[in-house]
Amino acid sequence: MRYTLSELDAMTIEEANALPYEERDALLDLVIADGRGQTTSLHSHRIGLYGDYFEEDLLRMLKVRAVKVFVRGTTESDFAGEVVGDTDEEHYRAAFRHVQASLEAAGSSFSRVTTLVIFLTDMSKWQLLNEVYREFIPNPPCRAVIGSTGLAQPPLRIEIVNCIAYRVAE
């Protein structure tokens, strides 16, 4: 049986916590989707890339036993410190793949990301970043892309410095 948010809201914490993992996992997707918001319904160039805010409903999160996942600053370098790829596009994909690996290791995914902050050393590559971003991000989180004159190591071009997602506890 798949529950609705109204049904979740009517449950006590104990009743909701007693639901099978699969049910709580499906409910978490509904809770996150319900918390995403836009300030206005007016269309702009940004629609589909990021949300204006995320309203974290702590009671609902408690009921589904949601756990917040923080992913550390991630660049296009691999875990041995070697830069992955030769082009900006390859660098951007590598950074997103590294975040994806961390999210999956934590039991989450890009679909459950609510906050994302990216440092980019060349803001003229904004459109290219957005193209790669769309390959990985199915649901628009609150996002900021900040231009930087450099990162920790000179060859680095992108750092995903803050990524917050959720998963359901077993």
LOGU-580692 format. One record per residue: residue in one letter; x, y, z of N, C-alpha, C in turn. Coordinates in pm, whole numbers, always signed. Atoms other than C-alpha are relative to their C-alpha. Last residue first. Example, Ala and Ser with C-alpha at 12.3 -4.5 7.8 and 13.67 -1.06 7.14 Angstrom:
2
+------+--------+--------+--------+--------+--------+--------+--------+--------+--------+
: type :    n_u :    n_v :    n_w :   ca_u :   ca_v :   ca_w :    c_u :    c_v :    c_w :
+------+--------+--------+--------+--------+--------+--------+--------+--------+--------+
:    S :    -82 :   -119 :     -6 :  +1367 :   -106 :   +714 :    -77 :   +109 :    +73 :
:    A :    +89 :   -119 :     +0 :  +1230 :   -450 :   +780 :    +90 :   +120 :     +0 :
+------+--------+--------+--------+--------+--------+--------+--------+--------+--------+
//
This chain:
170
+------+--------+--------+--------+--------+--------+--------+--------+--------+--------+
: type :    n_u :    n_v :    n_w :   ca_u :   ca_v :   ca_w :    c_u :    c_v :    c_w :
+------+--------+--------+--------+--------+--------+--------+--------+--------+--------+
:    E :    +48 :   +140 :     +4 :  +1650 :   +142 :   +839 :    -91 :    -28 :   +117 :
:    A :    -72 :    +93 :    -88 :  +1680 :   +520 :   +841 :    -63 :   -138 :    -11 :
:    V :    +82 :    +58 :   -106 :  +1534 :   +701 :   +540 :    +85 :    -96 :    +81 :
:    R :    +23 :   +143 :    +21 :  +1755 :   +927 :   +329 :    -87 :    -47 :   +117 :
:    Y :    +62 :    +81 :   -105 :  +1793 :  +1301 :   +292 :     -4 :   -145 :    -43 :
:    A :   +102 :    +92 :    +49 :  +2006 :  +1546 :    +93 :    -59 :    -74 :   +120 :
:    I :    +81 :    +57 :   -109 :  +2232 :  +1843 :   +158 :   -112 :    -81 :    -62 :
:    C :   +108 :    +82 :    +56 :  +2513 :  +1935 :    -81 :    -71 :    -63 :   +120 :
:    N :   +104 :    +32 :    -97 :  +2758 :  +2212 :     -4 :   -111 :    -76 :    -70 :
:    V :    -45 :    -21 :   -137 :  +3091 :  +2282 :   -168 :   -104 :    -37 :   +105 :
:    I :   +135 :     +6 :    -57 :  +3036 :  +2140 :   -514 :    +23 :     +2 :   +151 :
:    E :    +12 :    +68 :   -129 :  +3373 :  +2251 :   -642 :   -146 :     +9 :    +43 :
:    I :   +132 :     +7 :    -63 :  +3447 :  +2333 :  -1002 :    +15 :    -66 :   +136 :
:    R :    +91 :    -97 :    +62 :  +3750 :  +2439 :  -1208 :   -137 :     +6 :    +67 :
:    L :   +141 :    +27 :    -27 :  +4043 :  +2271 :  -1032 :    -88 :   +111 :    -54 :
:    P :    +70 :    +52 :   +118 :  +4381 :  +2315 :  -1202 :   -150 :    -21 :    +20 :
:    P :    +19 :    -80 :   +123 :  +4503 :  +2565 :   -939 :    -70 :    -69 :   -117 :
:    Q :   -110 :    +35 :    +89 :  +4445 :  +2350 :   -626 :    -24 :    +71 :   -134 :
:    A :   -113 :    +44 :    -81 :  +4232 :  +2479 :   -338 :   +124 :    -36 :    -83 :
:    L :    +36 :    +98 :   -101 :  +3999 :  +2671 :   -574 :   +128 :    -47 :    +70 :
:    G :    -81 :   +120 :     -7 :  +4041 :  +2986 :   -779 :    -48 :    -91 :   +111 :
:    T :   -125 :    -24 :    +74 :  +3899 :  +3324 :   -873 :    +92 :   -121 :     +4 :
:    S :   -118 :     +0 :    -85 :  +3555 :  +3206 :   -770 :   +124 :    +25 :    -84 :
:    G :   -125 :    -15 :    +73 :  +3210 :  +3259 :   -920 :   +116 :    +13 :    +97 :
:    I :    -79 :   -117 :    -38 :  +2927 :  +3133 :   -703 :   +130 :     +0 :    -80 :
:    V :   -126 :    +18 :    +70 :  +2653 :  +2900 :   -818 :    +77 :   +129 :    +20 :
:    A :    -76 :   -122 :    +26 :  +2364 :  +2880 :   -572 :   +126 :    -41 :    -74 :
:    R :   -133 :     +6 :    +58 :  +2096 :  +2616 :   -554 :    +61 :   +139 :    -12 :
:    C :    -47 :   -137 :    -18 :  +1780 :  +2536 :   -360 :   +146 :     -4 :    -45 :
:    P :    -21 :    -39 :   -139 :  +1698 :  +2197 :   -509 :    +24 :   +151 :    +10 :
:    P :    -80 :   -120 :    -29 :  +1542 :  +2137 :   -851 :    +13 :    +31 :   +149 :
:    N :    +91 :    -89 :    -72 :  +1429 :  +1776 :   -894 :    +78 :   +122 :    +47 :
:    P :   +137 :    +18 :    +49 :  +1594 :  +1548 :  -1153 :   -101 :    +97 :    +63 :
:    I :    +97 :    -52 :    -98 :  +1950 :  +1678 :  -1103 :   -142 :    -15 :    -54 :
:    F :     -7 :    +64 :   -131 :  +2217 :  +1472 :  -1281 :   -115 :    +35 :    +93 :
:    E :    -19 :   +144 :    +17 :  +2185 :  +1542 :  -1654 :    -10 :    -73 :   +133 :
:    R :   +129 :    +60 :    +36 :  +2039 :  +1888 :  -1581 :    +10 :   -151 :    -20 :
:    Y :    +84 :     +2 :   -120 :  +2362 :  +1986 :  -1402 :   -133 :    -71 :    -29 :
:    V :    -45 :   +118 :    -75 :  +2565 :  +1900 :  -1713 :    -88 :    -19 :   +123 :
:    E :    +26 :   +118 :    +84 :  +2363 :  +2147 :  -1923 :    +40 :   -128 :    +74 :
:    N :   +142 :    +30 :     -8 :  +2363 :  +2404 :  -1641 :    -38 :   -122 :    -84 :
:    L :    +28 :    +57 :   -132 :  +2742 :  +2389 :  -1614 :   -147 :    -41 :     +9 :
:    L :    -53 :   +137 :     +3 :  +2770 :  +2445 :  -1988 :    -25 :    -69 :   +133 :
:    Q :    +93 :    +80 :    +80 :  +2543 :  +2750 :  -1962 :    +45 :   -145 :     -7 :
:    W :   +129 :    +15 :    -69 :  +2747 :  +2899 :  -1675 :    -95 :    -92 :    -77 :
:    K :    +40 :   +138 :    +27 :  +3083 :  +2845 :  -1854 :   -134 :    -33 :    +67 :
:    S :    +40 :     -1 :   +141 :  +3141 :  +3225 :  -1868 :    -44 :   -140 :    -43 :
:    M :   +145 :    -20 :    +11 :  +3135 :  +3196 :  -1488 :    -46 :    +13 :   -145 :
:    D :    +23 :    -74 :   +125 :  +3486 :  +3050 :  -1495 :   -150 :    +13 :    -23 :
:    T :   -110 :    -95 :    +24 :  +3618 :  +2936 :  -1156 :    -19 :    +81 :   -127 :
:    L :    -42 :    +17 :   +138 :  +3288 :  +2779 :  -1045 :   +106 :   +105 :    -30 :
:    F :    -98 :   -102 :    +36 :  +3190 :  +2728 :   -683 :    +50 :    -33 :   -139 :
:    I :   -110 :    +33 :    +91 :  +2871 :  +2526 :   -638 :    +90 :   +122 :    -17 :
:    V :    -80 :   -121 :    +23 :  +2615 :  +2528 :   -357 :   +124 :    -41 :    -79 :
:    L :   -122 :    +23 :    +77 :  +2338 :  +2264 :   -350 :    +69 :   +135 :    -23 :
:    T :    -88 :   -117 :     +2 :  +2044 :  +2231 :   -112 :   +128 :    -35 :    -73 :
:    T :    +81 :   -119 :    -23 :  +1743 :  +1996 :   -119 :    +81 :   +129 :     -7 :
:    V :    -81 :   -117 :    -35 :  +1899 :  +1684 :   -267 :    -92 :   +120 :    +14 :
:    R :    +31 :    -41 :   -137 :  +1660 :  +1388 :   -259 :    +87 :   +115 :    +48 :
:    S :   +143 :    -35 :     -6 :  +1647 :  +1323 :   -635 :    -40 :    +50 :   +139 :
:    F :    +23 :   -138 :    +43 :  +2029 :  +1344 :   -638 :   -147 :    +39 :     +9 :
:    S :    -18 :    -22 :   +143 :  +2043 :  +1021 :   -439 :    -22 :   +147 :    -32 :
:    S :    +86 :   -103 :    +56 :  +2050 :   +878 :    -87 :    +26 :    +13 :   -149 :
:    G :   +137 :    +49 :    +13 :  +2182 :   +573 :    +95 :    -97 :   +102 :    -54 :
:    A :    +77 :    -39 :   -118 :  +2504 :   +731 :   +225 :   -145 :    -48 :     -6 :
:    A :    -63 :    +66 :   -115 :  +2717 :   +545 :    -29 :    -76 :    +29 :   +129 :
:    E :    +37 :   +142 :     +5 :  +2470 :   +656 :   -297 :    +60 :    -77 :   +117 :
:    L :   +142 :    +12 :    -33 :  +2509 :  +1021 :   -196 :    -43 :   -146 :     +5 :
:    S :    +15 :    -24 :   -144 :  +2888 :   +991 :   -192 :   -146 :    -12 :    +44 :
:    A :    -58 :   +114 :    -71 :  +2896 :   +829 :   -537 :    -15 :    +16 :   +151 :
:    Q :    +92 :   +113 :    +15 :  +2658 :  +1094 :   -674 :    +51 :   -122 :    +76 :
:    V :   +110 :    -25 :    -94 :  +2880 :  +1370 :   -535 :    -99 :   -116 :     -4 :
:    H :    -55 :    +19 :   -134 :  +3174 :  +1215 :   -718 :   -104 :    +26 :   +108 :
:    R :     -9 :   +145 :    -24 :  +2967 :  +1180 :  -1035 :    +58 :    -28 :   +138 :
:    F :   +134 :    +51 :    -30 :  +2875 :  +1549 :  -1011 :     +0 :   -150 :    +25 :
:    A :    +39 :    -52 :   -131 :  +3241 :  +1650 :   -987 :   -139 :    -52 :    +39 :
:    A :    -76 :    +72 :   -102 :  +3333 :  +1420 :  -1277 :    -39 :    +47 :   +140 :
:    R :    +61 :   +133 :    -18 :  +3054 :  +1563 :  -1492 :    +71 :    -79 :   +110 :
:    Y :   +128 :    -19 :    -69 :  +3183 :  +1916 :  -1435 :    -68 :   -135 :    +26 :
:    H :    -28 :    -38 :   -139 :  +3540 :  +1818 :  -1523 :   -130 :    +12 :    +78 :
:    E :    -44 :   +121 :    -70 :  +3426 :  +1634 :  -1838 :    +29 :    +29 :   +147 :
:    E :   +116 :    +89 :    -10 :  +3233 :  +1943 :  -1952 :    +35 :   -128 :    +75 :
:    D :    +85 :    -50 :   -107 :  +3528 :  +2168 :  -1875 :   -120 :    -92 :    +22 :
:    T :    +80 :   -117 :    +37 :  +3746 :  +1950 :  -2096 :    -82 :    +46 :   +120 :
:    D :    -83 :    -99 :    +69 :  +4033 :  +1711 :  -2021 :    -75 :   +128 :    -33 :
:    G :    +50 :    -64 :   +121 :  +3881 :  +1474 :  -1770 :    +94 :   +105 :    -55 :
:    V :    +67 :    +90 :    +94 :  +3942 :  +1367 :  -1409 :    -50 :    +82 :   -119 :
:    V :   +111 :    -64 :    +70 :  +4194 :  +1565 :  -1205 :    -53 :    -95 :   -107 :
:    E :    -24 :    -25 :   +142 :  +4410 :  +1334 :   -991 :   -125 :    +62 :    -64 :
:    G :    -42 :   -138 :    +21 :  +4381 :  +1365 :   -612 :    +28 :    +36 :   -144 :
:    A :   -147 :     -2 :     -6 :  +4372 :   +990 :   -541 :    +55 :   +141 :    -23 :
:    F :    -38 :    +18 :   -140 :  +4000 :  +1014 :   -458 :   +151 :    -10 :    +19 :
:    D :    +43 :   +129 :    -55 :  +3935 :  +1161 :   -801 :    +51 :    -14 :   +143 :
:    S :   -112 :    +91 :    -23 :  +3964 :  +1529 :   -884 :    -54 :   -129 :    +61 :
:    E :    -15 :    +93 :   +110 :  +3661 :  +1702 :  -1039 :   +120 :    -93 :    +20 :
:    T :    -53 :    -61 :   +122 :  +3577 :  +1864 :   -708 :     +5 :   -105 :   -110 :
:    T :    -41 :    +98 :    +99 :  +3369 :  +1771 :   -404 :    +41 :    +71 :   -128 :
:    G :    -43 :    -67 :   +122 :  +3317 :  +1969 :    -87 :    +62 :    -98 :    -97 :
:    R :   -113 :    -94 :    -12 :  +3161 :  +1732 :   +162 :    +29 :    +70 :   -132 :
:    V :   -112 :    +46 :    +83 :  +2820 :  +1569 :   +123 :   +107 :   +109 :     +3 :
:    F :    -84 :   -110 :    +46 :  +2576 :  +1626 :   +409 :   +115 :    -59 :    -81 :
:    V :   -130 :    +41 :    +53 :  +2299 :  +1368 :   +457 :    +72 :   +126 :    -51 :
:    K :    -61 :   -101 :    +86 :  +1996 :  +1442 :   +677 :   +140 :    -48 :    -39 :
:    V :   -134 :    -36 :    -46 :  +1823 :  +1132 :   +811 :    +57 :   +100 :    -99 :
:    A :    -95 :    -57 :    +97 :  +1451 :  +1079 :   +767 :   +130 :    +39 :    +69 :
:    R :   -136 :    +28 :    -49 :  +1267 :   +854 :  +1012 :   +104 :    +44 :   -103 :
:    V :    -54 :    +96 :    +98 :   +937 :   +871 :   +816 :   +142 :    -43 :    +36 :
:    K :    +92 :   +112 :    +21 :   +759 :  +1026 :  +1116 :    +55 :   -104 :    -98 :
:    L :    -10 :    +88 :   -115 :  +1055 :  +1243 :  +1212 :    -87 :   -124 :    -20 :
:    M :   -132 :    +64 :    +10 :  +1070 :  +1394 :   +863 :    +19 :   -100 :   +114 :
:    R :     +8 :   +102 :   +105 :   +695 :  +1460 :   +879 :   +132 :    -76 :    -13 :
:    L :    +89 :   +105 :    -50 :   +738 :  +1636 :  +1213 :    -13 :   -112 :   -103 :
:    L :    -70 :    +89 :    -93 :  +1044 :  +1825 :  +1091 :    -89 :   -111 :    +55 :
:    D :   +105 :    +32 :    -96 :   +873 :  +1972 :   +786 :    +56 :   -104 :    +97 :
:    E :    -24 :   +129 :    -66 :  +1176 :  +2117 :   +608 :   -107 :    -22 :   +107 :
:    E :    +60 :     -6 :   -133 :  +1053 :  +2397 :   +384 :    +10 :   -139 :    +62 :
:    F :    +43 :   +133 :    -43 :  +1285 :  +2419 :    +87 :    -48 :    +12 :   +143 :
:    Y :    -14 :    +36 :   -141 :  +1324 :  +2750 :    -92 :    -39 :   -146 :    +21 :
:    D :    -27 :   -119 :    -82 :  +1364 :  +2922 :   -426 :    +17 :    -34 :   +147 :
:    G :   +116 :    -48 :    -73 :  +1395 :  +2603 :   -628 :    +39 :   +120 :    +85 :
:    Y :     -6 :     -4 :   -145 :  +1660 :  +2538 :   -886 :   -129 :    +52 :    +59 :
:    L :   -138 :    +11 :    -46 :  +1725 :  +2454 :  -1249 :    +12 :     +1 :   +152 :
:    G :    -54 :   +131 :    +31 :  +1378 :  +2374 :  -1380 :   +143 :    -18 :    +46 :
:    I :    +93 :   +107 :    -31 :  +1272 :  +2735 :  -1389 :    +58 :   -133 :    -47 :
:    R :    -51 :    +93 :   -100 :  +1578 :  +2958 :  -1405 :    -90 :   -119 :    +28 :
:    H :   -107 :    +81 :    +56 :  +1511 :  +3149 :  -1726 :    +46 :   -110 :    +96 :
:    S :   -124 :    -74 :    +22 :  +1185 :  +3276 :  -1585 :   +104 :    -97 :    -55 :
:    H :   -107 :    +74 :    +65 :   +822 :  +3172 :  -1564 :   +123 :    +89 :    -15 :
:    L :    -46 :    -58 :   +127 :   +602 :  +3349 :  -1313 :   +115 :    -82 :    -57 :
:    S :    +35 :    +93 :   +107 :   +458 :  +3118 :  -1046 :    +41 :    +53 :   -137 :
:    T :   +101 :    -50 :    +92 :   +641 :  +3309 :   -776 :    -31 :   -106 :   -105 :
:    T :    +53 :   -125 :    -51 :   +850 :  +3234 :   -470 :   -116 :    +51 :    -85 :
:    Q :    -39 :   -113 :    +83 :   +901 :  +2874 :   -574 :    -67 :   +124 :    +58 :
:    G :    +87 :   -112 :    +33 :   +884 :  +2586 :   -333 :    +64 :   +104 :    -89 :
:    R :    -65 :    -85 :    +99 :  +1008 :  +2240 :   -245 :    -93 :   +115 :    -39 :
:    G :    -76 :   -107 :    -63 :   +862 :  +2103 :    +80 :    +69 :    +94 :    -98 :
:    D :    +94 :    -97 :    -57 :   +590 :  +1896 :    -88 :    +73 :   +119 :    +62 :
:    A :    +67 :    -69 :   +111 :   +848 :  +1720 :   -307 :    -95 :   +108 :    +53 :
:    I :    -97 :    -90 :    +62 :  +1059 :  +1639 :     +1 :    -66 :    +79 :   -113 :
:    V :    -29 :   -106 :    -96 :   +762 :  +1497 :   +192 :    +95 :   +102 :    -62 :
:    L :   +115 :    -91 :     -2 :   +646 :  +1298 :   -113 :    +25 :   +118 :    +93 :
:    D :     +2 :    -71 :   +128 :   +992 :  +1145 :   -163 :   -116 :    +99 :     -6 :
:    L :   -103 :   -104 :     -4 :  +1004 :  +1067 :   +209 :     +4 :    +77 :   -132 :
:    L :    +55 :   -120 :    -63 :   +670 :   +886 :   +179 :   +104 :   +112 :     +6 :
:    A :    +88 :    -64 :    +99 :   +819 :   +638 :    -67 :    -60 :   +129 :    +56 :
:    D :    -86 :    -49 :   +107 :  +1101 :   +561 :   +177 :    -83 :    +72 :   -107 :
:    R :    -58 :   -125 :    -49 :   +857 :   +532 :   +469 :    +89 :    +63 :   -107 :
:    E :   +108 :    -98 :     -9 :   +659 :   +274 :   +270 :    +53 :   +135 :    +48 :
:    E :    +41 :    -38 :   +136 :   +969 :    +81 :   +166 :   -109 :   +106 :     +0 :
:    Y :    -99 :    -90 :    +59 :  +1105 :    +80 :   +524 :    -46 :    +51 :   -136 :
:    P :   -117 :    +63 :    +61 :   +788 :    -84 :   +658 :    +91 :   +106 :    -66 :
:    L :    +20 :    +38 :   +141 :   +561 :   +136 :   +868 :   +126 :    -68 :    -53 :
:    A :    +21 :   +145 :    +11 :   +625 :   +125 :  +1244 :    -25 :    -45 :   -144 :
:    N :   -129 :    +67 :    -15 :   +776 :   +474 :  +1244 :    -11 :   -151 :    -16 :
:    A :    -77 :    -22 :   +122 :   +446 :   +606 :  +1107 :   +135 :    -70 :     +7 :
:    E :    +64 :    +72 :   +111 :   +243 :   +449 :  +1386 :    +82 :    +14 :   -128 :
:    E :    -20 :   +143 :    -21 :   +488 :   +566 :  +1654 :    -61 :    -82 :   -113 :
:    I :   -140 :    +30 :    +32 :   +497 :   +921 :  +1521 :    +24 :   -150 :    +11 :
:    T :    -90 :    -40 :   -108 :   +118 :   +929 :  +1526 :   +143 :    -31 :    -46 :
:    M :    -65 :   +103 :    -83 :    -58 :   +904 :  +1195 :    +75 :    +63 :   +117 :
:    A :    +98 :    +51 :    -96 :   -300 :  +1164 :  +1051 :    +60 :   -104 :    +95 :
:    D :    +30 :   -104 :    -97 :    -18 :  +1356 :   +881 :    -97 :    -49 :   +108 :
:    L :   -116 :    -14 :    -88 :   +100 :  +1038 :   +711 :    -29 :   +102 :   +110 :
:    E :     +1 :   +118 :    -88 :   -251 :   +976 :   +576 :   +118 :     +4 :    +97 :
:    S :   +112 :    -18 :    -94 :   -265 :  +1330 :   +443 :     -7 :   -117 :    +97 :
:    L :    -44 :    -90 :   -106 :    +81 :  +1284 :   +291 :   -111 :    +25 :   +102 :
:    T :     -1 :   -140 :    +43 :    -47 :   +983 :   +100 :    +54 :    +85 :   +114 :
:    Y :    +71 :    -98 :    -81 :    +33 :   +618 :   +170 :    +12 :   +140 :    -62 :
:    R :    -70 :   -128 :     +0 :   +128 :   +350 :    -79 :    -86 :   +102 :    +73 :
:    M :    +85 :   -118 :     +0 :     +0 :     +0 :     +0 :    +89 :   +124 :     +0 :
+------+--------+--------+--------+--------+--------+--------+--------+--------+--------+
//
